[in-house]
């Protein structure tokens, strides 16, 4: 039972990772004064402080943390107190070499970075529990404690003997016996049949392609193993004081072997870290997508709201070079997360360290100190968030849902697929981006989530379809919901075994099509479409079986054959899209599909480049991503300035307006 979460008090959370262990106490006092000036009310403390908390096995030095928490409390700032288990100290690695992780190539890693442990190794788990217990015993009732922040960005894997044994146990639980495992992994192929559990290993380096079922289950196994590492810490923290919520910060990316939707049922608050890789307009699209993902996990897991636990106050680390955020971008992106349901804004990090591997990562207090643009912008953001106090419980209104499934992403990464680079998260993001540009707000939901209020469900390369998923989709359509399915969705069952009889085996009848052959396209290939625009990445031989053709391939081997179809099911349409339309075509297509489902843009009067998010608490967020002032029809009160809005609000270039709309 949890109570009094930080966001329940009214103010939105504001702060970030603070590392007092890197600084002398006089800097702590300066930091806290600066935090107060910036309006900070929550800081994550102790994330990587294990060697400072336990310099030798069993010898704990907590006095400094006592002082830090007391100092925060005295200044009205609350703590998301972290367990430091993402970075065991050197003594741990020397003492327990068997707990150092082994790569798929059989290389045992050594100490020198972070995250260098095997989460299936008993010694690591014991040590992690024991340091968490020490913190729980000392701080569970500290008045500064608002939230437990377990670990940091779970996502590591390993192939050591401990892992192998744990993987076998996990498989035995999942399948019961070897026959079922052989069946699921189709081990009749390439003489892989297992006759004894001792033969089953982790997917280490192989001569040629590894078994796809084994790879998929290995990721599921890691998701469950890491989850158990989290829940055992959570349970002991909860036992120490059930009133304090517990969470862990999610790292996004389909390389992460974590099924965040499933984890959302085990955290008291979904907390995500978000660092867009794009530096131009793509960054706003990525921000909206990440926020809607988090929102979906929260809505169908821990409950409302969710929290942006880490973001960059300034520099974005992209491949090859760092990109400095231009003025306004940090505030606009932060408020984009809040618009989409974040209970606040947290940064990595508060103060930039002088050394260490991430010395050039962005910070609110940069190497230049507080006399800086970034600090002034952070202070302004703190004031804006204060104006939005009490709005965390507001819910976003959306009538389109995009299905997102971690396992489908993992399955498509198998190198034996018909094309490299197949990417379910990327396709989900592409659908979301098309809707974003159409001004239509979308939910992103895990398969099986309740679809009340959803008029159009989109399945973007949702490769895996268990019988339960198929049933979920059918129920939506038979209840009158519209459906749009893109290529590669429903091709395989939950083990990655192809559903036979023509693609997409799971949804052929709903879609009124049968796909006979795949024709993957080269990276630089485009196929013209008769309805306008082009298709990329993928194409297929589609035979209509009840569906009408909306757009056909125009040229190439598929000339004249259907590319996009729709099938009437009751009063609804079930669309099939057998290629990836270019962005404009995809936007038009989704606008039409949404329109036929009765879904219109959130704010039809907003110009392109103005993002509008409407919520059930009466707030309309308007984010102007353009370089021009934008006039948007609205009526009510602008919350950030207090100005009355009488028909039109002007949103500054790169700025944000939040209108509390008048109920007509
Ligand atoms: C992640 C981690 C942080 C830090 C930042 C750097 O989100 O959780 O510890 O490494 O990235 O951007």
Boltz pocket constraint, residues with backbone or C-beta under 6 A from the ligand:
constraints:
  - pocket:
      binder: B
      contacts: [[A, 152], [A, 153], [A, 273], [A, 275], [A, 310], [A, 348], [A, 358], [A, 361]]
      max_distance: 6.0
